Amino acid sequence: MSAVRDLRVLLRLSDFRRLLAVRLLSQAADGVYQVALAAYVVFSPERQTSPAAIASAMAVLLLPYSFVGPFAGVLLDRWQRRQVLLHGNLLRAVLAGGTALLILFSVPDWLLYASALSVTAVNRFVLAGLSAALPRVVDADRLVMANSVSPTAGTLAATAGGGLAFLVRLVAAESDAVVVLLGAVLYLCSAVASLRMARELLGPDPELVQPRLLVAIASTARGLMGGLRHLAQRPPAAHALAAMTLMRFCYGALTVMVLMLCRYAWSETESDGLALLGLALAFSGAGFFAAAVLSPSGVGRLGRYGWMVACAATAALLEPALGLPFRPGPMLAAAFVLGLVTQGAKIATDTIVQTTTDDSFRGRIFALYDMLFNVGFVGAAGLAALMLPPDGRSAPLVGLVAAVYAVVAVALARGKRSGEMP
């Protein structure tokens, strides 16, 4: 009942509601945009998709930003975060509109990937800004609840946006460009919603804001090293990020496997495969929602690291039991479980990072967080490309993922017992 009371208090906070509205619109647009691209690249009838092709696409879209992401975090600690949300979403609206034109004119894949890369790069900026700004609109006592509600609600919004994209594409043939334009409109709405917050509200504090771009860029390298040193001095945050990166690796490997199963093993047509993928995303989204409900009480009873241990151990036990049959029903249940444990661990990790790092470094730390997320996901996709057969069935990959979850659970449990992880 205390969780319900805290949630009611959060929703009474006007600044929290406004920041949440920006997140919901932004991530709903992400869901629309990403599903439109996936449908065009993976499920187009004229394309013969392979695990290697999926891994290559993920590498093109995610790895370049992964190397510049920490530098973006330094700028995020110097620019007003409200302005980052405003201009970032406006820029994404324009870039997504350009992607729609490229799809309409059937341009070569490399040009489409370049356009998508631009949207993805700005997206990392916006997500890091949203996470770094959250402690500015809620008090420390309710930060766990805020981290349950806000990122999870954003993930659910992305799932809902993806569902809307699936619906539009299934109802109207050859509609990928129209779906991408829908995402552009939602990005524009998110930019407008950010104007409801005061320019200085989300920090950093005025004396920390660097007004001149060239000065901020010149100090990027020094700031990055400072952020790394700051993280090294805070083992709880560093350990949580390492554990979350490994769990993200597991999630990425299973994502590629489910894509291939939906495309080739479970369906005879591209439309049926796309519908099954949409159903898997819906079950995963339900798991995210369950994580938002269960995480505050789980953290309250077990502690932040204890909750991460429970999430990793649950995945280690249930993922092979549900995944090895390679049938849609058990795999949908696995999607729910993995959505729950991944988002539950992320809620705890976000809170650990926010409460153990200084506000003046927080943007850099969350940019590093995003970089680790991307590298873990792309690394998993590359491994899956080596291990997966054409139809997506791979018992060794399922076993490897279960082993990684088990290692994370054991390492966190030992750290908690030794007192290194409170």
C-alpha positions in Angstrom: 0.0 0.0 0.0 2.9 2.4 0.6 3.9 2.0 -3.1 0.4 3.1 -4.1 0.6 6.1 -1.8 4.0 7.0 -3.2 2.7 6.7 -6.7 -0.2 9.0 -5.9 2.3 11.6 -4.4 4.5 11.4 -7.5 1.6 12.0 -9.8 0.6 15.1 -7.8 4.0 16.6 -8.6 3.4 18.8 -11.6 7.1 18.9 -12.7 7.3 15.1 -12.5 4.1 14.8 -14.6 5.5 17.1 -17.2 8.8 15.3 -17.5 6.9 12.0 -17.7 4.8 13.4 -20.5 7.9 14.2 -22.5 9.2 10.7 -21.9 6.0 9.0 -22.9 5.6 10.9 -26.2 9.3 10.5 -27.0 9.5 6.8 -26.4 6.2 6.1 -28.1 7.7 7.8 -31.1 10.8 5.5 -30.7 8.5 2.5 -30.7 6.8 3.6 -33.9 10.1 4.4 -35.6 11.9 1.2 -34.6 9.1 -1.1 -35.6 8.8 0.6 -38.9 12.5 0.1 -39.6 12.4 -3.5 -38.4 9.4 -4.3 -40.5 11.0 -2.7 -43.6 14.5 -4.4 -43.0 13.5 -7.8 -41.6 10.0 -8.6 -42.8 9.9 -7.2 -46.3 9.0 -10.0 -48.7 11.8 -9.2 -51.0 14.5 -9.6 -48.3 16.1 -12.8 -47.0 17.1 -11.8 -43.5 19.8 -13.7 -41.7 21.2 -13.3 -38.1 24.4 -11.8 -39.6 22.3 -9.2 -41.4 20.4 -8.3 -38.2 23.7 -8.1 -36.3 25.2 -5.9 -39.1 22.2 -3.5 -38.9 22.5 -3.3 -35.1 26.2 -2.5 -35.4 25.7 0.2 -38.0 22.9 1.8 -35.9 24.4 1.5 -32.4 28.2 1.2 -32.4 29.1 4.6 -33.9 27.2 6.4 -31.2 28.6 4.1 -28.6 32.0 5.5 -29.1 30.9 9.2 -29.0 28.2 8.7 -26.3 30.4 9.6 -23.3 31.5 12.8 -25.0 27.8 13.7 -25.5 27.4 13.1 -21.8 30.0 15.8 -21.0 27.9 18.3 -23.1 24.8 17.1 -21.3 26.3 18.2 -18.0 26.9 21.7 -19.5 23.7 22.3 -21.5 20.4 22.9 -19.9 18.6 19.5 -20.0 15.2 21.1 -20.9 16.8 22.5 -24.0 18.3 19.1 -24.9 14.8 17.5 -24.7 13.3 20.4 -26.8 15.9 20.6 -29.5 16.6 16.8 -29.5 13.0 15.9 -30.2 12.7 18.7 -32.9 15.8 17.4 -34.6 14.5 13.8 -34.5 11.1 14.9 -36.0 13.0 16.3 -39.0 15.3 13.3 -39.3 12.5 10.8 -39.1 10.7 12.7 -41.8 13.8 12.3 -44.0 13.8 8.5 -43.3 10.2 8.3 -44.5 11.2 9.9 -47.8 14.2 7.5 -48.2 11.8 4.5 -47.6 9.3 5.9 -50.1 12.0 6.2 -52.8 13.6 2.7 -52.0 17.1 4.0 -51.6 20.1 1.7 -50.9 20.3 0.2 -47.5 23.5 2.1 -46.5 21.6 5.4 -47.0 18.7 4.2 -44.9 21.0 3.1 -42.1 22.8 6.5 -42.2 19.4 8.2 -41.6 18.4 5.8 -38.9 21.8 6.3 -37.2 21.2 10.0 -37.0 17.9 9.5 -35.2 19.4 6.9 -32.9 22.3 9.2 -31.9 19.9 11.9 -30.9 17.7 9.4 -29.1 20.6 8.4 -26.8 21.1 12.0 -25.9 17.4 12.5 -25.0 17.2 9.3 -22.9 20.3 10.1 -21.0 18.9 13.6 -20.4 15.6 12.2 -19.1 17.4 9.9 -16.6 19.8 12.6 -15.4 16.9 15.1 -14.9 14.7 12.8 -12.8 16.3 13.6 -9.4 15.5 17.3 -10.1 11.7 16.7 -10.0 11.4 14.2 -7.1 12.9 14.0 -3.7 15.4 11.3 -2.7 12.9 9.3 -0.6 10.7 8.6 -3.7 13.5 8.1 -6.2 13.1 4.3 -6.4 9.4 4.7 -7.1 10.1 7.4 -9.7 12.6 5.1 -11.3 9.9 2.4 -11.4 7.3 4.6 -12.9 9.2 6.8 -15.3 11.5 4.5 -17.3 9.0 1.6 -17.2 6.1 3.9 -18.4 8.4 5.0 -21.2 9.1 1.4 -22.1 5.4 0.7 -22.1 4.8 3.8 -24.3 7.5 2.4 -26.7 5.6 -0.9 -26.7 2.3 0.9 -27.4 3.9 2.9 -30.1 5.3 -0.3 -31.6 1.8 -1.9 -31.4 0.3 1.1 -33.2 3.0 0.7 -35.9 2.2 -3.0 -36.3 -1.5 -2.2 -36.6 -1.0 0.5 -39.2 1.4 -1.7 -41.2 -0.9 -4.8 -41.1 -4.0 -2.8 -42.1 -2.4 -0.8 -44.8 0.1 -2.5 -47.2 3.3 -0.8 -48.2 2.8 1.7 -45.3 6.3 1.8 -43.8 6.9 5.4 -44.8 3.6 6.4 -43.3 4.4 4.7 -40.1 7.8 6.6 -39.9 5.9 9.9 -40.4 3.7 9.0 -37.5 6.8 8.7 -35.4 8.0 12.1 -36.6 4.7 13.6 -35.5 5.1 12.1 -32.0 8.6 13.4 -31.7 7.3 16.9 -32.5 4.6 16.5 -29.8 7.3 15.5 -27.3 9.3 18.7 -28.1 6.1 20.8 -27.6 5.5 19.1 -24.2 8.9 20.0 -23.0 8.0 23.7 -23.2 5.7 23.2 -20.3 8.8 23.0 -18.0 10.9 26.0 -17.0 14.2 26.3 -18.9 16.3 25.9 -15.7 14.2 23.3 -14.0 16.1 20.1 -15.0 19.6 21.4 -14.3 22.5 21.4 -14.2 22.7 24.3 -11.9 23.2 27.7 -13.7 26.8 28.1 -12.5 27.6 24.7 -14.1 26.1 25.4 -17.4 28.7 26.2 -20.1 27.1 28.8 -22.4 29.6 28.6 -25.2 29.6 25.4 -27.4 33.2 25.7 -28.4 34.3 25.9 -24.8 32.2 22.9 -23.8 33.6 20.9 -26.7 37.2 21.8 -25.8 36.7 20.5 -22.3 35.0 17.2 -23.4 38.1 15.0 -23.1 38.9 16.3 -19.7 35.3 15.9 -18.6 35.2 12.4 -19.8 38.2 11.4 -17.8 36.7 13.1 -14.8 33.5 11.1 -15.3 35.4 7.9 -15.4 37.3 8.8 -12.3 34.1 9.7 -10.6 32.6 6.3 -11.5 35.7 4.5 -10.4 35.5 6.1 -6.9 31.9 4.8 -6.5 32.1 1.0 -6.7 28.3 0.5 -6.1 27.5 2.3 -9.3 30.3 0.7 -11.3 29.3 -2.8 -10.2 25.6 -2.2 -11.0 26.5 -0.9 -14.5 28.6 -4.0 -15.1 25.8 -6.3 -14.1 23.3 -4.5 -16.1 25.5 -4.6 -19.2 25.7 -8.4 -19.0 21.9 -8.6 -18.5 21.5 -6.4 -21.6 23.8 -8.8 -23.5 21.5 -11.7 -22.6 18.4 -9.7 -23.7 20.1 -8.8 -27.0 21.0 -12.4 -27.9 17.5 -13.6 -27.2 16.0 -10.7 -29.2 17.8 -11.8 -32.3 16.8 -15.4 -31.7 13.1 -14.4 -31.4 13.3 -12.3 -34.5 14.6 -15.3 -36.5 12.0 -17.6 -35.0 9.2 -15.3 -35.9 10.5 -14.8 -39.4 11.2 -18.4 -40.3 10.3 -21.1 -37.8 6.9 -20.0 -36.5 5.2 -18.5 -39.6 4.7 -19.1 -43.3 4.3 -15.5 -44.3 6.0 -12.2 -43.4 2.7 -10.8 -42.1 2.3 -13.8 -39.7 5.8 -13.4 -38.5 5.4 -9.7 -37.9 2.2 -10.4 -35.9 4.0 -12.9 -33.8 6.8 -10.5 -33.1 4.3 -7.9 -32.1 2.8 -10.4 -29.7 6.2 -11.1 -28.2 6.8 -7.4 -27.7 3.4 -7.1 -26.0 4.3 -9.9 -23.5 7.6 -8.3 -22.9 5.9 -5.0 -22.3 3.6 -6.6 -19.8 6.7 -7.8 -18.0 8.0 -4.2 -17.9 4.7 -3.1 -16.3 5.0 -5.9 -13.7 8.5 -4.7 -12.9 7.2 -1.2 -12.2 4.6 -2.7 -9.8 6.9 -5.2 -8.0 10.3 -3.3 -7.9 9.5 -0.8 -5.2 8.5 -3.5 -2.7 11.2 -5.9 -4.0 13.9 -3.2 -3.4 12.3 -2.4 0.0 12.6 -6.0 1.2 15.8 -7.2 -0.5 17.7 -3.9 -1.1 18.8 -2.7 -4.5 21.5 -5.3 -5.1 19.3 -8.0 -3.5 16.6 -7.2 -6.0 19.1 -7.4 -8.9 20.2 -10.8 -7.6 16.6 -12.0 -7.5 16.0 -10.8 -11.1 19.2 -12.4 -12.5 18.6 -15.7 -10.6 15.0 -15.9 -11.8 16.1 -15.4 -15.4 18.9 -18.1 -15.0 16.3 -20.6 -13.9 13.3 -19.9 -16.1 14.9 -18.8 -19.4 16.2 -22.3 -20.4 13.0 -24.0 -19.1 10.8 -21.8 -21.3 13.1 -21.2 -24.2 14.4 -24.7 -25.0 11.1 -26.1 -26.4 11.3 -23.3 -29.1 7.6 -23.1 -29.3 5.6 -19.8 -29.4 3.6 -20.3 -26.2 6.6 -20.9 -23.8 8.6 -18.3 -25.6 5.9 -15.7 -25.0 6.1 -16.6 -21.3 9.8 -16.2 -21.5 9.4 -12.8 -23.1 7.2 -11.7 -20.1 9.8 -13.1 -17.6 12.7 -11.4 -19.3 10.8 -8.1 -19.6 10.2 -8.3 -15.8 13.7 -9.1 -14.7 15.5 -6.8 -17.2 13.4 -3.8 -16.3 13.4 -4.7 -12.6 17.2 -4.8 -12.6 17.3 -1.5 -14.6 15.1 0.2 -12.0 17.5 -0.7 -9.3 20.6 0.2 -11.4 19.1 3.6 -12.3 18.5 4.3 -8.6 22.0 3.2 -7.6 23.6 5.4 -10.2 21.5 8.4 -9.4 22.0 8.2 -5.6 25.8 7.5 -5.7 26.9 10.0 -8.3 27.0 13.8 -8.1 24.6 15.9 -10.2 27.4 17.6 -12.0 28.6 14.2 -13.3 25.3 12.5 -13.7 24.9 13.2 -17.4 28.3 11.7 -18.2 27.6 8.6 -16.2 24.2 8.0 -17.9 25.8 8.6 -21.3 28.4 5.9 -20.3 25.4 3.8 -19.2 23.9 4.1 -22.7 27.2 3.3 -24.3 27.5 0.0 -22.3 23.9 -0.8 -23.2 24.6 -0.4 -26.9 27.9 -2.3 -26.8 26.3 -5.2 -24.9 23.4 -5.4 -27.2 25.5 -5.3 -30.4 28.0 -7.8 -28.9 25.1 -10.2 -28.2 23.8 -9.7 -31.8 27.2 -10.6 -33.2 27.5 -13.7 -31.0 24.0 -14.7 -32.0 24.9 -14.3 -35.7 27.7 -16.9 -35.1 25.6 -19.4 -33.1 22.1 -19.2 -34.6 21.0 -21.5 -37.5 18.8 -19.9 -40.2 15.6 -20.8 -38.4 16.7 -19.4 -35.1 16.7 -22.6 -33.0 19.9 -22.8 -30.9 20.1 -24.7 -27.6 23.7 -23.7 -27.0 22.8 -20.0 -27.2 19.9 -20.5 -24.7 22.4 -22.3 -22.4 25.0 -19.6 -22.7 22.5 -16.9 -21.8 21.3 -18.9 -18.7 24.9 -19.2 -17.6 25.6 -15.5 -17.9 22.5 -14.7 -15.8 23.7 -17.2 -13.2 27.2 -15.6 -13.1 25.6 -12.1 -12.6 23.4 -13.4 -9.8 26.3 -15.1 -8.0 28.7 -12.2 -8.4 26.1 -9.7 -7.0 25.2 -12.0 -4.1 28.9 -12.3 -3.1 29.4 -8.6 -3.3 26.3 -8.0 -1.2 27.5 -10.5 1.5 31.0 -9.0 1.6 29.5 -5.5 2.2 30.9 -4.0 -1.1 27.3 -3.6 -2.4 24.9 -2.3 0.2 
